[in-house]
Amino acid sequence: MDSISVFAEGTFEEQLQELLEYTARGIPDEERTALVQNLQDGVKTDNASLDQDKRRTAFELVLKNIKGVGRGSDKEIEGFFNLLQSHLFTLWQLDSSETRQHVVYLLSVISSSPSNTTPIKYRVLSNLFNATPRSSALRLPIYTTLFQLAARNSDIEVLALTKSNVERWLKEWDVSDDEKSQFLKTIIDELTKAGKAEPAYEYRILLVHTLPSSSPESRSAAVDTIVAALRIPTVFDFDKLYNIDSIIAVRDHELFPLVQIFLRNGFPEFRAWVESHSAVLETYQLDSAQLEHKIRLMAFSSLAFDYIGRDLPYVTIASTLQIDTSEVEKWTIDVIRAGLIAGKLSQATQNLHVYRSSARKFEREQWEALEKRLLAWKAGLASVIEIVALAQQRGGNVAEAVQATQSEQGVQAESSV
């Protein structure tokens, strides 16, 4: 929505007096009269127009009298702050220390106003954010205030914040690396406190990418990211961690072998590690049962990857997960719900036909397997095209010919993978 300006007409002096009178609503008449008189005395001049110093002094008188969002309708509050910020950015250079000081004061006043004005505070802060250039360093404290205010009121979703927005802002804003890191930490902390571990994890990944891998802060952030990856039930992509220098830099950490197990190994290796590292799990508040469930799902997915387009026997699944065959269907439902595989169960044949599966890592072995499948599918498609052409030439039933060819090719593909 576009910004709404209510206090927009008149001269500079008239606009400032109207702004001051708005801030004075609710105070005794004598005090209000004295405030207005002080402003009028400050803007008196023998010249046709005020010089810059007097304009700034008059503006600061108004600014100093702001104690909250004021007593007015939402439209009046928004218009008041729109005009106020317009004068602020006109009177001082955007990157001046005075501008930053005044903006920080406004942020403090707005965020500390009574909670019953929260919706309009979001609007005012959003307008202030949008009024500053994309590269302005002021955008960081403005959005930080807006985000913390929304988090305090359990309204983070209202902001519709996305990781792509944050990545773009960090490239645009003229702020230090330390300030960028602190901004990300604020987002992570507030999301974590709000019980939003999954989105917080995405910003943890962004943070470890931002920090120099040799810094102490990087090591701490890397360990926190590893703990979050292990703890969150829906995080299955551990290969992503292996592409981050800061994560690799902590390979001497006691949790790193567990990350390797989740990337490359299965349930037996996990159980062996847990038996000798139970104290480590307690230190980082990791739930052994939850980790056990996750590693089984990931081992199931890795197994299914080798059976794409084929039937995977229940007995093979049970052996890999170290479960009874009677539990296979339950685990199949879990792994499908987790989005790791897609397939169809057959109780009659005691098989799972695998349509799709996610690989835990994609290296030479996975590329070779993919190449074999593509070659098989290519050969199958060529056969179908050939049979269709022959059937058309002979005036036969094309549908029956294609079906017969697909059935035959399915057998051939099965044996070639």
Disulfide bonds with the S-S distance in Angstrom:
none
